[in-house]
Amino acid sequence: MDTPEDVPAQIAGYTIFPLSIPSLPSFPVSAVHYLYVAPHQPKVPSPTASRSLFLTNTPFDSTELHLKILFSTQLGLPSGRVEDVEFEGRSRRNDSVEPAASHDANPTSSKKRKRSKELDYERELESATTLPAVWDRELRSNGRTAVIRFVDRSSMETALKAIKAVRKRRHKPIWGEGLQDKLPPLGSARYLKHHELLFPDKSKILENVNKYMTAYAAREDAQKKLHARQRQEPDEEGFITVGRGGKSNAARQEAAQALAVKQKEKQKGLEDFYRFQSREKNKQRAGELKRRFDEDREKVRQMRDRRGKLMV
Amino acid sequence: MANKMANEMANEMATHQHKRRKLALTQQEQATLGGAIVPRLDRSFDVDIQNSGDTYDSIANNSSIFKLKLDHLLETVQPVYHKLSHIDDTLRELKRCIENIPDHEPMTITEGENLMKARNIYVPWPEQRPSRDVAYTVSYRRPSSIFVIGSYARRSALRSRNGLTVDLAITMPSKLFQPKDYLNHRYFYKRAYFLAAIADGISNRTDCHFHLEFSYQSDSPLQPILIASTKGEDSYGPHRSDIRIRLLIAADANLFPAAKLHPAKNCIRTGKLSGSRENVLKPPTAFYNASLRSECLSMSYLKFLHSTSMNADTFPAACVLGSVWLQQRGFGSSLSGGGFGSFEWACTIALLMQMTDQNGRSILSKGYSHYQTFKATLRYLAHRDLVSDPAIVKPGAQWFQETAGPILFDGARGMNILFKMSQSSYGALRCAAKATVNLLSDSTVDQFESCFIMKLDVPTCCYDYTMEIPIGVCKEASSNTPMSVFDAAERSSHLYRILHEGLSDRARLLNIRQPATRTWSINSPANNDLSSSYIPVGLLLNADVAFRTIDKGPLADDKEKAARFRAFWGEKAELRRFNDGSIHETLSWTPQEGDQSVLARSMRYMLEKHLSKEAARSIRMISESQTTMISSEQITSSSVVLSSSSRPSPDLDDLLQRIQNLESLPLNIHQVTGVDPPISESPSRRSLKHGNSAQTEPLAINIQFEGSSRWPQDLVAVQKAKVAFLLKVAEQLEATTAGLSTSLRLEDNTNLFSNAAAMVVSNPADSTFQLRVHHEGEESLVLEKLARGSKSDPERGMAAAALSNYKQKFVQGPMHRQALSSLSSRFPALSASVGAMKKWRDRHLLSNYVSNELIELLTLRTFVHPGPFDPPGTMVTGFFRTLLFISRWDWRSEPLILQLRTGLDKHAMQAAKQRFEAWRNIDPAMNKLAMFVGSDIDPSGATWTDKKPSKVAAARFTSLATAAANLIQEQGLGLCCDDLFKPALADYDFIIRLDLDLNSRASSSVQNQTAFKNLQSRSHEAAHPQGCNLIASLADELESLYGNRIVFFYDIMDGDVICGLWNPIAASTSWKVKSDMPTIPRTVHKDGQDIDSVEINRNGTLAEIARLGGDLIKSIEITSSQ
């Protein structure tokens, strides 16, 4: 349907990387997929940005393996140049790494031991939050972007150059070539596996839950202690923080609310004490009625317009 | 000046009367009319405002809208009289034509007939032609008067599709008749000749441009009339609508004494004239007498009705309302219309105004508004049984005769207004009136629409059970003469008697329609042989007894009744002793034979016994065959109504008990509730087809523990704790009960705030249940999260989803199920109708947009707010009416609010209405909520329709229902139900054909094992967990991947396709870094600049879909031309 010649070479500064999609018996059309590639320029600069490429419009079934192969062998570059691939909505592995890294970055000397203990259960909590995965392979539905980190800047640049050259090649790289057997398959096998994963081993779940609950209890405990300390110790300016968890706190609040309601009711009784009050009320009501009548009339008119004329 | 004074006086009187009536009617009004009465409609609003307090209320509630709609209706349905002056010209021309016809000399019948034949006119003799040797003569003389009568003259005509009909009464001069002419059709023979002479006179004049046809007035062969319509070209300008002028024949009021034509007299004397004593014993000829009498009284009734409208100025409007009401229900003055049309309606009102009830109060006050008059008249028709308790206005003579039909006797003029009504049509009228009276007291529905706008003459929707009987087989086999209207009437009343007796309380109403007659050319003999026509028969059933298999007849001791019962049923009747020791005559039917329900077989038996074998064979049970087609399987005896779903309650109760008895849990169990299963779309069908009962959702059980401060105050932790509880419960259940197996099923592991897992329990008897823990604190925790988070916060979105999930699973879901199951025991046909609706939804590939609960609520509406009908008694009717409702429902501007509890909860209803308005205010584009479906148990209205159906899907839902409704209405009794279920695949952009074998193989491999064996032996490769529907999983994933740009349609139960529509709005967009679909880059030239934009890569997308589906997809077809 679209020859790549109709397609511009660049869009919004992104180089266009056409891929040919192998046709399947169920859909015997050879389609072309377009990747958009540009040097990575994150909002928050990172040390690795300079040797990374930013990709968007990736196919839904992209995996790290797909892109690694694509950006090395399939582009005609030596393999092993791609260090890492990071997809939008990062994989968990990266997630758990990062807080640890930030923790290492700014160590606070005095409270280090305590903080690290705190972080221990935070991390425990974090890791036990999710139950086992129910899919054997994640699909890229969200944003379809990815960042490819190369080993050095020059490989990144070579890759970008090679991409630009793809336009002139007769044969576009074929998406997922030779990977069929190396990844969990799609189709019925995927859904069968999914149904299997939906019923995890109970003991594993129990373990997960126990781990989480222990960590949760530890955190609660720590927080309680912190609050208790705050309630007792004045801070630098000599104030004592009022926090939750005091003994009679909740009860007092309820009582105050009840009092407010009572007060309101008391005031209510006086609303038609004077004659002018009731007169005004009547007037208001009449006005309200007239307004509503007009509204109704308008409604019927609209209905009439919508329905057209009735024929019996 | 005088006029003004009179007006003022009238006003004052009206006010006075209004007040008095208020006093008289208050209790009644409050009880039955609710707020729907509109006091004094002809006043402007300002007058009302100045009045005392009680009128405020009438404006404050719905009634003001009702009143405005009513005014609009009156405006639109009536012709604009001042624009119709050309009609008067036409009428004058016609009159001149008739007056110029020369007189004929008296001649014998033969001579007259020959004369007409020579002029190519066939005299329209009534029924049988007169014998040629009679002594009396026929002749023509100039009419003594010609008047416009009927609704046009009374200014209460309706504008109709067929143009306007004007009645012209031609009064025959009395000189033509002799005093004894009322006997033996003599009057009618002379009249027929008179009519032929007029036809001859008009057709032979060159200056008269009328097209003439003979017809029967009210289908009665006694009264042929002429219908004159203006010929093709018209000289009256382009705006002229069609006019049909009916030339009716009238006679002088005093032509024959009223007493001779009293309904109890006999006027057709066969054989020799004999003494008066024998006369009395002859059967009265009420219809003949009344037909003759009505011709003499045309003018009197015109005057009577005119004077009534002089006295009560709302009378004409009330007549118009009545006419609309009757017309929408298919009633009319003719025999085929049931014998109750606008004339009878007007007369009834006029007579009721003169009548008083037992307490001496008049039934209708002249001061009533048109709507009040309308309603009170309906109430009178609904509540007074005029058959057993005839109404006689100003009795001139005492009533002394038992008749079959209803009687409303106008004593002053000596005529029974309802003489054309049969027992069956009277029953139908009363039933319709009752339904409307009920409707008008139900303030939760749109009364106006159902009362006046809806067309209710489609038998398949109006009746629970319809059939057709060829009238030919009802007559004696020997006779070969053509069947006249009277024969047909006799046959159908015979049929009525048989069915009425035989059906006893199975049916509430039995309506047998008369076939209609046609017009015929004046140059040919009348041709109204009805013997080949079918009589449609409609039944309203008592749903709970209609399909019983044992008919308990009279006690054996009651000799007289028992003998009668035996005589009727023949050898089928047998004596049986019942549990209470009594011995009854009994009929017993086998529950199922072929595809015939008990009802069908019992009717066939009756007809065979009392008519003929042929009759029993040739009767067409339309509902029966429709039921078969809709349920597309062998129906079981009760499946026409199909009783409530088979709930495996012993197993459930057992499990509930076991859970209650668990002891060593960390918290005590507060409550264990079993949630009733959803009504499935005919479960047997599915299990036949796939050998797979696994796809039905297991029964849900919610466990609620005692409140405790130990529940965590964190949402994620709560979900974890719930899982821990589930594991504990499962462990203990397995320990205490042998043969029970449990397994944990993860539910939603992307949303941490939502319920994480359910425990699937299956007992040795192979029924499965889903256990979940319900923790009440969850709601407040979610709400807290919602209140805190900012709009863009992903946590907020998750919390919102969690909230709706929580409500569906633990609050609204169980409540909905409970309401549904209690209502389906109240309405036996409900669950089957729901099943049919679900099947319809699935066949039209709407499974993913219209939730089960939404379908259930829509179907429920047909039952709890039946509108102008009674609640449906069979599945077919419930199904059809639900489709009709969906096609009419304008969800853009109207909420659907149901009353599912018995008592009216005004507060909840009001709350729901306000919610609807709020939704439309914050989301006028209906992106989040298209259909608002609330109820008194769920005023939020969005529980089951949040996001789905989207606006597009909802519009498609409606348009499919409209197509179905049109089919139902157009095809009527000839409807082929299969057509309703054919999906229109050509409408979609592409079609994904699925490999169903793979799916069913996957699910049937589960079937071969005992449930959850796989969980004990996980290592086995081939094992697939229960409830495995690969197609559904694929569809789900497609939707989450491409749902923003493609609208997918599929049948989740056993469709072999997934269809898609490209969202036209999202086809081409400006460049964005993030994309949710494969795109093709484009450069668009606009305003001299190149703008980067992208377009959906359709082939790329379809290739992705093909990769995702893999072996599940057989092929992808692109249907659209692009």
Interface residues (C-beta under 8 A of the other chain):
Chain A: M1 D2 V7 P8 I11 A12 I16 I21 S23 L24 P25 S26 F27 V29 A31 V32 H33 Y34 Y36 T56 N57 P59 F60 D61 E88 T129 T130 L131 P132 A133 V134 L139 S141 N142 G143 R144 T145 P185 L186 G187 S188 A189 R190 Y191 L192 H194 H195 E196 L197 L198 F199 P200 D201 K202 I205 L206 V209 N210 Y212 M213 Y216 E220 R285 A286 L289 K290 R292 F293 D296 R297 K299 V300 Q302 M303 R304 R306 K309 L310 M311 V312
Chain B: F45 I49 Y56 I59 A60 S64 I65 L68 K69 H72 L73 T76 V77 L158 R159 S160 R161 V324 Q327 Q328 I453 P712 D714 V716 A717 K720 A721 V723 A724 L727 A730 T742 S743 L744 R745 L746 N749 L752 A756 A757 V760 D890 S893 L998 N999 A1002 L1015 R1018 A1023 H1024 P1025 G1027 C1028 L1030 S1033 L1034 E1037 S1040 L1041 W1071 V1073 K1074 S1075 D1076 P1078 T1079 I1080 P1081 R1082 T1083 D1092 V1094 N1097 R1098 N1099 G1100 L1102 A1103 E1104 I1105 A1106 R1107 L1108 G1109 G1110 D1111 L1112 I1113 K1114 S1115 I1116
